[in-house]
Amino acid sequence: MEPRESFPIEQVDTRDEIRLDEPPLYRVLLLNDDYTTMDFVVEVLKSVFHKSEAEATRIMLNVHQQGAGLCGLYPLEIAESKVDAVDHLARENGFPLKCTMERD
């Protein structure tokens, strides 16, 4: 058996600091109006935002009493899709319910 040729081994620093920033979050809000029923708002919160009956009712009361209710914090694309889903459901059911988003 022939001896193997020896090659110098280079040290490679694999500890490069890779810093991944969290994506910015967006607050998705429902806005109060004089026409959308409270029951419809609760159903939207349950179906689009996956809230429990109790939490959906609490948020709906915030919308009704304070003019707006926080539905959740989401990355941009998810927040946009939630706003679109609410707008679609509201139009489909003849309600003027508005849903907005703002950077947290």
C-alpha positions in Angstrom: 0.0 0.0 0.0 1.4 3.4 -1.0 1.4 6.2 1.5 -1.3 8.8 1.0 -0.3 12.3 0.0 -1.0 14.7 2.8 -2.7 18.0 2.1 -2.7 20.9 4.5 -6.1 21.4 6.1 -7.4 24.9 6.1 -9.4 26.1 9.0 -12.7 27.5 7.8 -14.6 29.8 10.1 -18.2 28.5 9.9 -19.4 30.8 12.6 -20.3 33.6 10.3 -22.9 35.7 12.0 -26.1 35.4 10.1 -28.7 37.6 11.6 -32.2 37.2 10.4 -34.6 39.9 11.4 -38.2 39.0 12.1 -40.6 40.3 9.5 -42.5 43.4 10.5 -46.0 42.6 11.9 -49.2 44.4 10.9 -52.2 45.0 13.1 -55.5 44.0 11.5 -58.5 46.0 12.7 -62.2 45.9 12.2 -63.9 49.3 12.1 -67.4 50.0 13.4 -70.3 51.1 11.2 -74.0 51.6 11.7 -75.2 48.7 9.5 -73.1 45.6 10.0 -74.7 43.3 12.5 -72.9 42.2 15.7 -73.6 38.6 14.8 -72.0 39.0 11.4 -68.9 40.5 13.0 -68.6 37.6 15.4 -68.9 35.1 12.5 -66.2 36.9 10.6 -63.9 36.8 13.6 -64.5 33.1 14.1 -64.1 32.1 10.4 -61.4 34.4 9.2 -59.4 35.0 12.4 -60.1 31.6 14.1 -61.3 33.2 17.3 -63.3 31.4 19.9 -66.9 32.5 20.5 -65.9 34.4 23.7 -62.9 36.2 22.1 -64.9 37.0 19.0 -67.6 38.5 21.1 -65.1 40.5 23.1 -63.5 41.9 20.0 -66.9 42.7 18.5 -67.8 44.7 21.6 -64.6 46.7 21.2 -65.5 47.4 17.6 -69.0 48.5 18.7 -68.0 50.5 21.7 -64.6 51.9 20.8 -64.9 52.2 17.0 -62.3 49.6 16.2 -61.2 46.1 17.4 -57.8 44.4 17.0 -58.1 41.0 15.3 -54.5 40.1 15.5 -50.9 40.7 14.5 -49.6 39.1 11.2 -46.8 39.3 8.7 -47.6 41.5 5.7 -48.9 38.9 3.3 -51.1 37.2 5.9 -52.5 40.5 7.0 -53.3 41.4 3.4 -55.1 38.1 2.9 -57.1 38.6 6.1 -58.2 42.1 5.0 -59.2 40.8 1.6 -61.2 37.8 3.1 -63.1 40.2 5.4 -63.9 42.6 2.5 -65.0 39.7 0.3 -67.3 38.3 3.0 -68.8 41.7 3.8 -69.6 42.5 0.2 -71.0 39.0 -0.4 -73.3 39.5 2.6 -74.3 43.1 1.8 -72.5 44.7 4.7 -70.2 47.8 4.7 -67.8 46.3 7.3 -64.3 47.7 6.8 -61.1 45.9 7.8 -57.8 47.7 7.8 -54.2 47.0 8.6 -51.3 49.1 10.0 -47.7 48.4 10.8 -47.3 47.5 14.4 
